[in-house]
Amino acid sequence: MLSTNRLHRPSPLSTLLPAHENIYTLPNILTFSRLIAAPIVGYLIIHDMHMPALGLFVYAGVTDLVDGWIARKWGLQTVVGTVIDPMADKALMTVVTVTLAMKGALPVPLAVLILGRDVLLGLSALYYRYISLPPPRTFTRYWDFSLPSAEVRPTTISKINTFLQLGLIGATMSGLAMGGLGETAQTALEVSWCVVGATTVWSGGSYVWGKDAVRILSKKQ
């Protein structure tokens, strides 16, 4: 006669497939709005509409702070949020970096450095998503972000680098919106190019060699 424990033992498949999580939360919606804002900011910069571009950039920065606070305050953290939040930040930074470099407001070598790091991190994220997704690894399941499989944890230097990049981009866009910066402000801006370049390389290395940047979730989750 079969025991009760044996009758109610979960199937092996149920332990392999992670449960779906609710991704339609306010913090995630705010994050998605930043993704949508990114190409609009780029369009405004290209067409020399610098004041509205700066306003939308500030909106993105504010929502980046607010969505995290809301998620922590009301327990709305999601694994997908840990993925799309840096994705939204990088989408905005990529678009703004490219368009500012095209307008001659940002040095091309610095823009290449920032973009190169982000491309490598993006490819790494795709790789970790693939190796961490429990079978069956189908195309649909791969892009179903309600199936959490890996969690990205920003490193300390990455947070510092993001702050410095945002400050540099914000100062550059403010200068364009105001029609130029003073001599002292322009000198400080040029010094920040070197600082941002150095921390960009450092932060990229922290994801490659750091032990806690990416956490593969248990297949039982």
PyMOL commands that set and color helices and strands:
alter all, ss='L'
color gray80, all
select helices_A, chain A and resi 4-7+12-16+26-46+50-73+79-102+108-132+139-142+156-178+183-209
alter helices_A, ss='H'
color red, helices_A
select strands_A, chain A and resi 150-152+214-216
alter strands_A, ss='S'
color yellow, strands_A
deselect
rebuild
show_as cartoon
